[in-house]
Amino acid sequence: MPALEVADIFRRHGEAYRNAHAGHLGRVERRIMGAIEACRTARLGGHVQRCTECDFVRIAYNSCRNRHCPKCQGTARAAWLAERQGELLPVPYFHLVFTLPAAAAEIAFQNKAAVYAILFKAAAETLSTIAADQRHLGAEIGFIAVLHTWGQNLQHHPHIHCLVPGGGLSPDSRRWVSCRPGFFLPVRVLSRLFRRLFLEKLRAAFDTGRLAFFGALARLADGAAFTGCLAELRRIEWVVYAKRPFASPAAVLAYLGRYTHRVAIANSRLIALAADRVSFHWRDYRHHNKVMTLTADEFIRRFLLHALPDGFHRIRHYGFLANRQRVEKLALCRALLAAADVATPVSGGERRRQFANYAPDICPCCGGRMEPIGAFARSRPASSSAWYDSS
């Protein structure tokens, strides 16, 4: 277990933060703080576990299951990855990233639900449109998109990670169309269309009254000022980044495990909490490893920048991987690729070893399965059902 956790920072400095920012700390942020503070403590109750292999016995406190909690993502990640194993195809996979420029990110922060949804739609429509173009791939593709809203320094930096098989179904669905070796789609073409689609959708959201502006952005409530902002965004280059293809399906799963259930900062990056200062590891844009030290107040503020609206889905599937048609389309893809079995399932023992640091049902001594043999109630009544809220 990490020596220092985000929960330790919240427990020591959270109350002072709530008092200092009482006037503008939202319900979602308060609920996140309460959940992380209570996670795996007597405040949520728990149960006694015994290992079925070595008879090791321990007390296991209940998890908060909040999706912003660093300690609650391991089990969710393991279950999600198990479902994805059978969906991998025997083709190269590409990793593309769609990033918002700073001015658009500021608008997104004040309108999270509306603009994050626009970001998803613009990125997905961009990929699907360019891939379907006969001048490029000429195929229906499928992909997974994951929203991240942070940079290494915990500042607000919204971007979409997309994992895309290197090919797709022909327009008549009778053959698999492969991309060129080592190349998927031209990033310059992607970035130009992404910029146009995002700004068009942002304009539509403004015209229909779905955007709100306050503080430093209050001037954008005026139509002329908003139009001027869009014009400035249209003049700059937008970033779409494409990484080299993955080496194997196993590498794809490793990528998914790192990205899909990540939170703003992992406990493993924390170094020290001394007085009211928090130090943590980070990497700059050149990938140089550095140490950043912030006041506890500023650390908490930056962590809470990444609170997602209730019910907002940060992992989405598109094209032939869309939920409504995934099973049928994947079966067709496999038939066209003449591959009935594409991914080698991870053994139970390997999965236990891989997620032993996260999953509460794994024995820390032998890797066996921990089973409950008794339960006990919370140490005190919870002030909010949010501790059990998975949002």
VOMILUM-33079 format. One record per residue (C-alpha): residue number from 1; residue in three letters; z, y, x. Coordinates in pm, 1 decimal. Each point is the difference from the previous one (the first is absolute). Last residue first. Layout:
% VOMILUM-33079
num = NUM	residu = ala	w = Z	v = Y	u = X
...
***
This chain:
% VOMILUM-33079
num = 391	residu = ser	w = -955.6	v = 879.0	u = -2063.7
num = 390	residu = ser	w = 186.5	v = -330.5	u = 15.2
num = 389	residu = asp	w = 295.6	v = 129.9	u = -204.4
num = 388	residu = tyr	w = 315.3	v = -204.5	u = 47.9
num = 387	residu = trp	w = 190.1	v = 279.8	u = 170.7
num = 386	residu = ala	w = -161.3	v = 228.1	u = -256.2
num = 385	residu = ser	w = 230.1	v = -135.2	u = -269.0
num = 384	residu = ser	w = 217.0	v = 294.9	u = 87.5
num = 383	residu = ser	w = 371.3	v = 60.4	u = 41.9
num = 382	residu = ala	w = 54.5	v = -362.3	u = 93.7
num = 381	residu = pro	w = 335.4	v = -141.2	u = -108.7
num = 380	residu = arg	w = 222.6	v = -87.9	u = 297.3
num = 379	residu = ser	w = 23.2	v = -283.8	u = 251.6
num = 378	residu = arg	w = -295.7	v = -166.1	u = -166.3
num = 377	residu = ala	w = 54.6	v = -351.2	u = -129.1
num = 376	residu = phe	w = 28.8	v = -328.5	u = 189.2
num = 375	residu = ala	w = -225.2	v = -303.6	u = 18.0
num = 374	residu = gly	w = 18.3	v = -364.2	u = 105.9
num = 373	residu = ile	w = -194.6	v = -279.3	u = 171.9
num = 372	residu = pro	w = -321.8	v = 189.0	u = 72.4
num = 371	residu = glu	w = -258.0	v = -182.7	u = 215.1
num = 370	residu = met	w = -97.5	v = 86.3	u = 356.0
num = 369	residu = arg	w = -313.9	v = -178.6	u = 118.4
num = 368	residu = gly	w = -28.2	v = -115.3	u = 357.2
num = 367	residu = gly	w = -89.5	v = 222.2	u = 295.1
num = 366	residu = cys	w = 264.8	v = -165.4	u = 219.7
num = 365	residu = cys	w = 269.3	v = 261.5	u = 61.5
num = 364	residu = pro	w = -118.3	v = 312.6	u = -185.1
num = 363	residu = cys	w = -55.9	v = -206.0	u = -317.7
num = 362	residu = ile	w = -277.2	v = 148.5	u = -212.1
num = 361	residu = asp	w = 64.7	v = 105.9	u = -362.1
num = 360	residu = pro	w = 56.6	v = 370.3	u = 77.8
num = 359	residu = ala	w = -353.1	v = 40.9	u = 134.8
num = 358	residu = tyr	w = -32.4	v = 276.3	u = 257.1
num = 357	residu = asn	w = 83.7	v = -115.5	u = 351.3
num = 356	residu = ala	w = -102.4	v = -357.8	u = -75.9
num = 355	residu = phe	w = -344.3	v = 117.9	u = -114.3
num = 354	residu = gln	w = -224.0	v = -157.1	u = 263.8
num = 353	residu = arg	w = 231.2	v = -294.4	u = 68.1
num = 352	residu = arg	w = 19.7	v = -91.7	u = -367.7
num = 351	residu = arg	w = -374.9	v = 44.4	u = -38.4
num = 350	residu = glu	w = -57.7	v = -229.0	u = 295.7
num = 349	residu = gly	w = 226.9	v = -264.4	u = -148.1
num = 348	residu = gly	w = -173.1	v = 18.9	u = -337.7
num = 347	residu = ser	w = -337.4	v = -37.2	u = 162.6
num = 346	residu = val	w = -246.7	v = 288.8	u = -10.3
num = 345	residu = pro	w = -299.3	v = -93.6	u = -207.9
num = 344	residu = thr	w = -326.4	v = -41.7	u = 188.7
num = 343	residu = ala	w = -244.3	v = 243.2	u = -153.5
num = 342	residu = val	w = -360.7	v = -65.8	u = -87.0
num = 341	residu = asp	w = -22.2	v = -321.1	u = -196.4
num = 340	residu = ala	w = -303.7	v = -41.8	u = -226.5
num = 339	residu = ala	w = -240.7	v = 166.3	u = 236.7
num = 338	residu = ala	w = -374.2	v = -8.7	u = -74.3
num = 337	residu = leu	w = -17.8	v = 378.5	u = 33.9
num = 336	residu = leu	w = -169.9	v = 21.2	u = -338.2
num = 335	residu = ala	w = 255.7	v = -235.9	u = -147.9
num = 334	residu = arg	w = 283.2	v = 192.4	u = 159.3
num = 333	residu = cys	w = -128.3	v = 329.3	u = -139.8
num = 332	residu = leu	w = -40.6	v = -153.2	u = -347.4
num = 331	residu = ala	w = 355.6	v = -132.4	u = 4.4
num = 330	residu = leu	w = 116.4	v = 342.9	u = 115.3
num = 329	residu = lys	w = -180.9	v = 162.8	u = -291.1
num = 328	residu = glu	w = 150.4	v = -232.6	u = -260.8
num = 327	residu = val	w = 357.6	v = 32.3	u = 125.6
num = 326	residu = arg	w = -16.0	v = 375.3	u = 66.1
num = 325	residu = gln	w = -152.7	v = 113.7	u = -328.3
num = 324	residu = arg	w = 271.4	v = 196.4	u = -183.4
num = 323	residu = asn	w = 214.7	v = 53.8	u = 308.6
num = 322	residu = ala	w = -263.3	v = 179.0	u = 207.1
num = 321	residu = leu	w = -92.8	v = -199.8	u = 311.5
num = 320	residu = phe	w = -372.8	v = -0.5	u = -87.8
num = 319	residu = gly	w = 10.9	v = 378.9	u = 6.3
num = 318	residu = tyr	w = 347.5	v = 148.5	u = 38.0
num = 317	residu = his	w = 364.2	v = -93.6	u = 54.8
num = 316	residu = arg	w = 294.3	v = 240.3	u = 9.6
num = 315	residu = ile	w = 324.7	v = 31.6	u = 196.1
num = 314	residu = arg	w = 197.0	v = 325.8	u = -49.1
num = 313	residu = his	w = 47.1	v = -45.3	u = -374.4
num = 312	residu = phe	w = 183.5	v = 295.8	u = -159.7
num = 311	residu = gly	w = 255.7	v = -110.8	u = -258.1
num = 310	residu = asp	w = 246.1	v = 277.0	u = 72.8
num = 309	residu = pro	w = -141.0	v = 258.9	u = 238.1
num = 308	residu = leu	w = 11.6	v = -86.4	u = 371.9
num = 307	residu = ala	w = 268.6	v = 126.6	u = 236.0
num = 306	residu = his	w = -164.4	v = 84.0	u = 330.9
num = 305	residu = leu	w = 150.6	v = 344.3	u = 54.8
num = 304	residu = leu	w = 336.4	v = -175.6	u = -37.3
num = 303	residu = phe	w = -9.6	v = -121.7	u = 360.6
num = 302	residu = arg	w = -80.9	v = 350.7	u = 122.6
num = 301	residu = arg	w = 297.9	v = 152.3	u = -180.4
num = 300	residu = ile	w = 230.1	v = -278.8	u = 117.8
num = 299	residu = phe	w = -101.5	v = 60.1	u = 361.4
num = 298	residu = glu	w = 36.0	v = 377.3	u = -43.8
num = 297	residu = asp	w = 355.7	v = -32.0	u = -130.8
num = 296	residu = ala	w = 90.6	v = -254.2	u = 268.5
num = 295	residu = thr	w = -114.4	v = 248.4	u = 261.8
num = 294	residu = leu	w = -305.0	v = -120.2	u = 184.3
num = 293	residu = thr	w = -61.3	v = -173.2	u = 332.8
num = 292	residu = met	w = -342.9	v = -137.7	u = 90.6
num = 291	residu = val	w = -59.2	v = -257.7	u = 273.8
num = 290	residu = lys	w = -345.4	v = -65.6	u = 141.5
num = 289	residu = asn	w = -256.3	v = -276.6	u = 41.2
num = 288	residu = his	w = -346.3	v = 136.8	u = 73.8
num = 287	residu = his	w = -252.0	v = -113.8	u = -258.4
num = 286	residu = arg	w = -236.6	v = 291.1	u = 69.0
num = 285	residu = tyr	w = 73.2	v = 139.9	u = -347.5
num = 284	residu = asp	w = 372.3	v = -11.4	u = 78.0
num = 283	residu = arg	w = 216.8	v = -309.4	u = -24.8
num = 282	residu = trp	w = 356.3	v = -11.3	u = -137.6
num = 281	residu = his	w = 339.4	v = -146.5	u = 86.9
num = 280	residu = phe	w = 311.3	v = 131.0	u = -172.9
num = 279	residu = ser	w = 295.2	v = 232.8	u = 54.2
num = 278	residu = val	w = 226.0	v = 127.8	u = -279.4
num = 277	residu = arg	w = 239.3	v = 291.2	u = 61.4
num = 276	residu = asp	w = 300.2	v = 96.9	u = -215.8
num = 275	residu = ala	w = 267.1	v = -146.9	u = 229.0
num = 274	residu = ala	w = -194.6	v = -267.2	u = 187.7
num = 273	residu = leu	w = -227.8	v = -234.4	u = -193.5
num = 272	residu = ala	w = -208.9	v = -197.3	u = 248.1
num = 271	residu = ile	w = -320.9	v = -190.1	u = 59.2
num = 270	residu = leu	w = -181.5	v = -55.2	u = -329.9
num = 269	residu = arg	w = -344.1	v = -159.0	u = 26.5
num = 268	residu = ser	w = 126.0	v = -346.7	u = -101.4
num = 267	residu = asn	w = 132.2	v = 140.3	u = -328.0
num = 266	residu = ala	w = -359.8	v = 53.8	u = -106.8
num = 265	residu = ile	w = -121.7	v = 348.5	u = -88.8
num = 264	residu = ala	w = -204.4	v = 130.2	u = -293.4
num = 263	residu = val	w = -16.4	v = -343.0	u = -164.7
num = 262	residu = arg	w = -236.7	v = -286.2	u = 79.5
num = 261	residu = his	w = -79.6	v = -254.5	u = -268.7
num = 260	residu = thr	w = -376.7	v = -16.1	u = 40.8
num = 259	residu = tyr	w = -38.6	v = 100.2	u = 362.2
num = 258	residu = arg	w = 155.1	v = -245.2	u = 244.4
num = 257	residu = gly	w = -33.1	v = -314.1	u = -208.2
num = 256	residu = leu	w = -358.4	v = 88.6	u = -87.8
num = 255	residu = tyr	w = -87.3	v = 29.4	u = 366.4
num = 254	residu = ala	w = 151.6	v = -339.2	u = 80.1
num = 253	residu = leu	w = -191.7	v = -147.1	u = -293.3
num = 252	residu = val	w = -325.5	v = 140.2	u = 136.7
num = 251	residu = ala	w = 82.2	v = -133.7	u = 346.6
num = 250	residu = ala	w = 45.1	v = -347.6	u = -149.5
num = 249	residu = pro	w = -338.0	v = 35.8	u = -170.9
num = 248	residu = ser	w = -150.9	v = 49.0	u = 347.0
num = 247	residu = ala	w = -107.3	v = 253.5	u = 261.3
num = 246	residu = phe	w = 32.4	v = 312.9	u = -212.5
num = 245	residu = pro	w = -290.9	v = 241.6	u = -5.7
num = 244	residu = arg	w = 10.4	v = 317.8	u = 211.2
num = 243	residu = lys	w = 169.7	v = 297.6	u = -161.1
num = 242	residu = ala	w = -164.6	v = 249.6	u = -234.5
num = 241	residu = tyr	w = 134.0	v = 353.3	u = -44.8
num = 240	residu = val	w = -93.3	v = 239.4	u = -276.9
num = 239	residu = val	w = 102.4	v = 354.6	u = 82.7
num = 238	residu = trp	w = -116.2	v = 304.3	u = -193.7
num = 237	residu = glu	w = -204.1	v = 270.0	u = 173.0
num = 236	residu = ile	w = 63.6	v = 356.0	u = -113.3
num = 235	residu = arg	w = -216.2	v = 223.4	u = -221.7
num = 234	residu = arg	w = 79.8	v = -174.2	u = -329.9
num = 233	residu = leu	w = 372.9	v = 55.1	u = 48.1
num = 232	residu = glu	w = -60.5	v = 374.2	u = 33.5
num = 231	residu = ala	w = -210.4	v = 3.5	u = -315.8
num = 230	residu = leu	w = 268.7	v = -194.5	u = -185.3
num = 229	residu = cys	w = 258.7	v = 261.2	u = 98.5
num = 228	residu = gly	w = -227.7	v = 280.3	u = -120.1
num = 227	residu = thr	w = -40.7	v = -171.6	u = -335.8
num = 226	residu = phe	w = 379.9	v = -24.9	u = -24.5
num = 225	residu = ala	w = 37.2	v = 369.7	u = 76.8
num = 224	residu = ala	w = -257.0	v = 91.5	u = -265.1
num = 223	residu = gly	w = 165.2	v = -219.7	u = -260.8
num = 222	residu = asp	w = 350.5	v = 137.7	u = 53.7
num = 221	residu = ala	w = 254.6	v = -281.0	u = 14.2
num = 220	residu = leu	w = -84.2	v = -11.6	u = 369.5
num = 219	residu = arg	w = 224.3	v = 303.5	u = 61.4
num = 218	residu = ala	w = 307.9	v = -216.0	u = -61.6
num = 217	residu = leu	w = -75.1	v = -201.7	u = 315.0
num = 216	residu = ala	w = 284.5	v = 140.0	u = 215.6
num = 215	residu = gly	w = 249.3	v = -64.9	u = -279.5
num = 214	residu = phe	w = -155.9	v = -156.4	u = -307.2
num = 213	residu = phe	w = -320.1	v = -163.1	u = -115.5
num = 212	residu = ala	w = -73.2	v = -237.5	u = -286.9
num = 211	residu = leu	w = -305.4	v = -221.3	u = -49.9
num = 210	residu = arg	w = -101.2	v = -192.3	u = -312.6
num = 209	residu = gly	w = -124.3	v = 305.5	u = -191.4
num = 208	residu = thr	w = -342.1	v = -139.6	u = -90.3
num = 207	residu = asp	w = -186.7	v = 237.4	u = 231.3
num = 206	residu = phe	w = 234.1	v = -79.1	u = 287.8
num = 205	residu = ala	w = -47.9	v = -376.5	u = -36.9
num = 204	residu = ala	w = -377.8	v = 48.5	u = -18.4
num = 203	residu = arg	w = 6.6	v = 205.2	u = 320.1
num = 202	residu = leu	w = 201.7	v = -272.3	u = 174.0
num = 201	residu = lys	w = -252.8	v = -258.8	u = -116.3
num = 200	residu = glu	w = -288.7	v = 200.9	u = 142.5
num = 199	residu = leu	w = 195.7	v = 64.4	u = 320.2
num = 198	residu = phe	w = 70.9	v = -370.5	u = 49.5
num = 197	residu = leu	w = -358.6	v = -101.5	u = -72.8
num = 196	residu = arg	w = -150.9	v = 253.7	u = 240.3
num = 195	residu = arg	w = 241.1	v = -76.3	u = 285.6
num = 194	residu = phe	w = -40.0	v = -377.1	u = -39.2
num = 193	residu = leu	w = -379.2	v = 39.7	u = -5.1
num = 192	residu = arg	w = 3.6	v = 188.9	u = 330.3
num = 191	residu = ser	w = 255.7	v = -234.6	u = 158.9
num = 190	residu = leu	w = -190.3	v = -315.7	u = -94.4
num = 189	residu = val	w = -328.8	v = 129.2	u = 138.7
num = 188	residu = arg	w = 172.9	v = 93.0	u = 325.1
num = 187	residu = val	w = 180.0	v = -335.8	u = 6.8
num = 186	residu = pro	w = -320.5	v = -204.6	u = -9.4
num = 185	residu = leu	w = 73.0	v = -337.1	u = -169.5
num = 184	residu = phe	w = 101.4	v = -340.9	u = 136.1
num = 183	residu = phe	w = -79.5	v = -52.3	u = 366.2
num = 182	residu = gly	w = 114.0	v = -273.2	u = 242.0
num = 181	residu = pro	w = -285.6	v = -232.3	u = -89.5
num = 180	residu = arg	w = -211.6	v = 158.4	u = -276.0
num = 179	residu = cys	w = 136.3	v = -50.7	u = -350.0
num = 178	residu = ser	w = -52.2	v = -323.1	u = -187.9
num = 177	residu = val	w = -159.7	v = -21.2	u = -345.5
num = 176	residu = trp	w = 112.4	v = -309.8	u = -190.3
num = 175	residu = arg	w = -256.2	v = -132.1	u = -242.7
num = 174	residu = arg	w = -70.5	v = -46.2	u = -369.8
num = 173	residu = ser	w = 217.2	v = 277.4	u = -144.3
num = 172	residu = asp	w = -311.5	v = 187.8	u = -125.4
num = 171	residu = pro	w = 109.8	v = 319.5	u = 175.0
num = 170	residu = ser	w = 90.4	v = -199.1	u = 315.0
num = 169	residu = leu	w = 365.2	v = -88.4	u = 45.7
num = 168	residu = gly	w = 192.2	v = 139.8	u = 293.6
num = 167	residu = gly	w = 37.7	v = 40.5	u = 373.4
num = 166	residu = gly	w = 252.4	v = 61.1	u = 273.1
num = 165	residu = pro	w = 316.6	v = -60.1	u = -202.5
num = 164	residu = val	w = 187.3	v = 329.5	u = -51.1
num = 163	residu = leu	w = 360.0	v = 102.1	u = 70.2
num = 162	residu = cys	w = 49.9	v = 361.9	u = -102.8
num = 161	residu = his	w = 280.2	v = 228.1	u = 120.7
num = 160	residu = ile	w = 33.1	v = 320.2	u = -205.3
num = 159	residu = his	w = 148.1	v = 322.1	u = 134.1
num = 158	residu = pro	w = 271.8	v = 249.9	u = -84.3
num = 157	residu = his	w = 168.6	v = 178.0	u = 295.5
num = 156	residu = his	w = 337.7	v = 150.4	u = -95.8
num = 155	residu = gln	w = 215.4	v = 15.5	u = 312.4
num = 154	residu = leu	w = 191.2	v = -310.1	u = 107.4
num = 153	residu = asn	w = -79.8	v = 53.8	u = 373.0
num = 152	residu = gln	w = -208.7	v = -319.1	u = 5.9
num = 151	residu = gly	w = -208.2	v = 130.4	u = -289.0
num = 150	residu = trp	w = 78.6	v = -48.8	u = -364.1
num = 149	residu = thr	w = -162.4	v = -37.5	u = -341.8
num = 148	residu = his	w = -138.0	v = -351.8	u = 19.5
num = 147	residu = leu	w = -210.0	v = -134.0	u = -287.8
num = 146	residu = val	w = -145.7	v = -350.9	u = 23.4
num = 145	residu = ala	w = -352.6	v = -100.4	u = -105.0
num = 144	residu = ile	w = -119.8	v = -361.4	u = -23.3
num = 143	residu = phe	w = -372.5	v = -66.6	u = 1.9
num = 142	residu = gly	w = -297.7	v = -153.9	u = -174.0
num = 141	residu = ile	w = -368.1	v = 72.7	u = 60.2
num = 140	residu = glu	w = -301.9	v = 6.7	u = -227.7
num = 139	residu = ala	w = -306.4	v = 2.6	u = 222.2
num = 138	residu = gly	w = -286.0	v = 209.5	u = 136.2
num = 137	residu = leu	w = 147.1	v = 32.8	u = 349.1
num = 136	residu = his	w = -134.4	v = 333.0	u = 127.5
num = 135	residu = arg	w = -336.0	v = 130.9	u = -119.0
num = 134	residu = gln	w = 29.5	v = -228.4	u = -303.5
num = 133	residu = asp	w = 296.9	v = 207.9	u = -121.6
num = 132	residu = ala	w = 267.2	v = -227.1	u = -150.8
num = 131	residu = ala	w = 222.0	v = 39.1	u = 308.8
num = 130	residu = ile	w = -28.4	v = 379.9	u = -19.4
num = 129	residu = thr	w = 105.3	v = 5.4	u = -365.8
num = 128	residu = ser	w = 281.2	v = -256.4	u = 25.2
num = 127	residu = leu	w = 158.8	v = 163.0	u = 304.9
num = 126	residu = thr	w = -16.5	v = 350.5	u = -143.0
num = 125	residu = glu	w = 117.4	v = -105.7	u = -345.4
num = 124	residu = ala	w = 304.8	v = -168.1	u = 151.3
num = 123	residu = ala	w = 88.0	v = 297.2	u = 221.8
num = 122	residu = ala	w = -48.4	v = 251.4	u = -282.7
num = 121	residu = lys	w = 196.4	v = -207.0	u = -250.7
num = 120	residu = phe	w = 295.0	v = -61.5	u = 232.8
num = 119	residu = leu	w = 20.1	v = 365.5	u = 103.7
num = 118	residu = ile	w = -30.2	v = 110.5	u = -363.4
num = 117	residu = ala	w = 298.0	v = -222.0	u = -87.0
num = 116	residu = tyr	w = 194.6	v = 156.7	u = 288.1
num = 115	residu = val	w = -100.1	v = 337.2	u = -143.4
num = 114	residu = ala	w = 125.2	v = -54.1	u = -354.0
num = 113	residu = ala	w = 322.2	v = -190.2	u = 73.7
num = 112	residu = lys	w = 98.9	v = 214.9	u = 298.6
num = 111	residu = asn	w = -70.6	v = 349.1	u = -129.4
num = 110	residu = gln	w = 206.8	v = 227.4	u = 227.8
num = 109	residu = phe	w = -51.0	v = -230.1	u = 299.3
num = 108	residu = ala	w = -369.4	v = -44.9	u = -80.5
num = 107	residu = ile	w = -64.1	v = 373.4	u = 13.7
num = 106	residu = glu	w = 152.4	v = 10.3	u = 347.6
num = 105	residu = ala	w = -205.7	v = -305.2	u = 100.5
num = 104	residu = ala	w = -318.5	v = 182.7	u = -104.7
num = 103	residu = ala	w = 78.7	v = 285.0	u = 239.6
num = 102	residu = ala	w = 93.4	v = -242.7	u = 279.5
num = 101	residu = pro	w = -316.7	v = -210.5	u = -11.3
num = 100	residu = leu	w = 19.2	v = -327.4	u = -198.8
num = 99	residu = thr	w = -59.4	v = -327.0	u = 184.4
num = 98	residu = phe	w = -213.1	v = -303.5	u = -90.1
num = 97	residu = val	w = 66.5	v = -296.8	u = 231.3
num = 96	residu = leu	w = -229.4	v = -299.9	u = 43.6
num = 95	residu = his	w = 96.7	v = -347.6	u = 123.7
num = 94	residu = phe	w = -279.9	v = -256.3	u = 16.1
num = 93	residu = tyr	w = 3.4	v = -374.3	u = -61.7
num = 92	residu = pro	w = -243.5	v = -246.6	u = 155.9
num = 91	residu = val	w = -101.7	v = -290.5	u = -225.8
num = 90	residu = pro	w = 157.2	v = -333.4	u = -95.5
num = 89	residu = leu	w = 152.0	v = 137.3	u = -324.1
num = 88	residu = leu	w = 368.0	v = 64.4	u = -66.0
num = 87	residu = glu	w = 124.5	v = -32.7	u = -358.3
num = 86	residu = gly	w = 209.4	v = -314.9	u = 50.8
num = 85	residu = gln	w = 234.3	v = 175.7	u = 239.3
num = 84	residu = arg	w = 50.2	v = 302.7	u = -226.5
num = 83	residu = glu	w = 260.1	v = -159.2	u = -228.8
num = 82	residu = ala	w = 213.6	v = -107.4	u = 295.5
num = 81	residu = leu	w = -32.8	v = 352.4	u = 138.3
num = 80	residu = trp	w = 152.2	v = 147.4	u = -315.9
num = 79	residu = ala	w = 296.5	v = -239.4	u = 6.1
num = 78	residu = ala	w = 72.8	v = 69.3	u = 367.2
num = 77	residu = arg	w = -34.9	v = 377.4	u = -44.3
num = 76	residu = ala	w = 239.3	v = 5.6	u = -294.7
num = 75	residu = thr	w = 253.5	v = -195.0	u = 206.3
num = 74	residu = gly	w = -36.0	v = 234.3	u = 296.8
num = 73	residu = gln	w = -9.6	v = 324.5	u = -199.2
num = 72	residu = cys	w = 361.3	v = 28.0	u = -110.8
num = 71	residu = lys	w = 165.0	v = 111.6	u = 324.0
num = 70	residu = pro	w = -211.2	v = 312.9	u = 55.2
num = 69	residu = cys	w = 72.5	v = 127.9	u = -353.6
num = 68	residu = his	w = -282.0	v = 205.1	u = -153.7
num = 67	residu = arg	w = -106.2	v = -284.1	u = -231.0
num = 66	residu = asn	w = 347.1	v = -18.0	u = -156.1
num = 65	residu = arg	w = 111.1	v = -361.5	u = -29.3
num = 64	residu = cys	w = 368.0	v = 105.2	u = 26.4
num = 63	residu = ser	w = 92.9	v = -325.9	u = 169.6
num = 62	residu = asn	w = 301.7	v = -207.1	u = -96.8
num = 61	residu = tyr	w = 269.3	v = -85.1	u = 252.8
num = 60	residu = ala	w = -12.9	v = -333.5	u = 177.2
num = 59	residu = ile	w = 328.2	v = -160.4	u = 110.4
num = 58	residu = arg	w = -53.4	v = -279.1	u = 250.0
num = 57	residu = val	w = 20.3	v = -377.7	u = 38.7
num = 56	residu = phe	w = -179.9	v = -215.6	u = 260.4
num = 55	residu = asp	w = -41.2	v = -350.9	u = -140.8
num = 54	residu = cys	w = -261.9	v = -93.3	u = 264.5
num = 53	residu = glu	w = -303.7	v = -91.6	u = -213.0
num = 52	residu = thr	w = 62.5	v = 114.6	u = -359.0
num = 51	residu = cys	w = 151.3	v = 324.1	u = 128.3
num = 50	residu = arg	w = 282.3	v = 127.9	u = -219.8
num = 49	residu = gln	w = 7.4	v = 334.2	u = -179.1
num = 48	residu = val	w = 278.4	v = 197.9	u = -166.2
num = 47	residu = his	w = -105.9	v = 265.5	u = -246.5
num = 46	residu = gly	w = -40.1	v = 373.0	u = -45.6
num = 45	residu = gly	w = 133.5	v = 315.1	u = -156.7
num = 44	residu = leu	w = -194.4	v = 324.5	u = 6.2
num = 43	residu = arg	w = 277.8	v = 222.1	u = 137.2
num = 42	residu = ala	w = 103.5	v = -287.1	u = 227.1
num = 41	residu = thr	w = -285.6	v = 96.5	u = 229.7
num = 40	residu = arg	w = -351.7	v = -131.5	u = 39.0
num = 39	residu = cys	w = -165.4	v = 322.9	u = -114.9
num = 38	residu = ala	w = 248.3	v = 263.5	u = -121.7
num = 37	residu = glu	w = -105.9	v = 284.4	u = 229.9
num = 36	residu = ile	w = -369.0	v = -89.8	u = -38.1
num = 35	residu = ala	w = 22.9	v = 1.9	u = -379.4
num = 34	residu = gly	w = 196.5	v = 324.2	u = -20.2
num = 33	residu = met	w = -243.7	v = 181.2	u = 227.9
num = 32	residu = ile	w = -301.9	v = -127.8	u = -191.8
num = 31	residu = arg	w = 157.7	v = 101.1	u = -331.6
num = 30	residu = arg	w = 70.6	v = 349.9	u = 122.9
num = 29	residu = glu	w = -360.7	v = 33.4	u = 117.4
num = 28	residu = val	w = -136.8	v = -116.4	u = -336.2
num = 27	residu = arg	w = 228.3	v = 236.0	u = -192.4
num = 26	residu = gly	w = -105.6	v = 301.8	u = 201.3
num = 25	residu = leu	w = 190.7	v = 203.2	u = 258.0
num = 24	residu = his	w = -74.0	v = 366.0	u = -72.1
num = 23	residu = gly	w = 328.6	v = 166.3	u = -86.4
num = 22	residu = ala	w = 227.7	v = -263.3	u = 151.0
num = 21	residu = his	w = -140.5	v = 51.4	u = 349.2
num = 20	residu = ala	w = 320.8	v = 63.2	u = 194.9
num = 19	residu = asn	w = 209.5	v = -226.1	u = -221.9
num = 18	residu = arg	w = -246.8	v = -286.3	u = 13.3
num = 17	residu = tyr	w = -32.1	v = 36.4	u = 377.0
num = 16	residu = ala	w = 375.8	v = -0.1	u = 47.0
num = 15	residu = glu	w = 21.3	v = -315.9	u = -209.5
num = 14	residu = gly	w = -275.2	v = -167.8	u = 199.5
num = 13	residu = his	w = 145.2	v = 63.9	u = 346.6
num = 12	residu = arg	w = 200.5	v = -311.2	u = 87.3
num = 11	residu = arg	w = -130.3	v = -236.8	u = -264.9
num = 10	residu = phe	w = -356.2	v = 127.8	u = 32.9
num = 9	residu = ile	w = 0.2	v = -35.7	u = 377.8
num = 8	residu = asp	w = 147.4	v = -349.7	u = -18.6
num = 7	residu = ala	w = -258.4	v = -97.7	u = -264.8
num = 6	residu = val	w = -281.2	v = 105.5	u = 233.9
num = 5	residu = glu	w = 131.0	v = -272.6	u = 227.9
num = 4	residu = leu	w = 153.3	v = -18.5	u = 347.1
num = 3	residu = ala	w = 82.9	v = -309.9	u = 206.2
num = 2	residu = pro	w = -304.6	v = -177.7	u = -142.6
num = 1	residu = met	w = 70.2	v = -355.2	u = -124.4
***
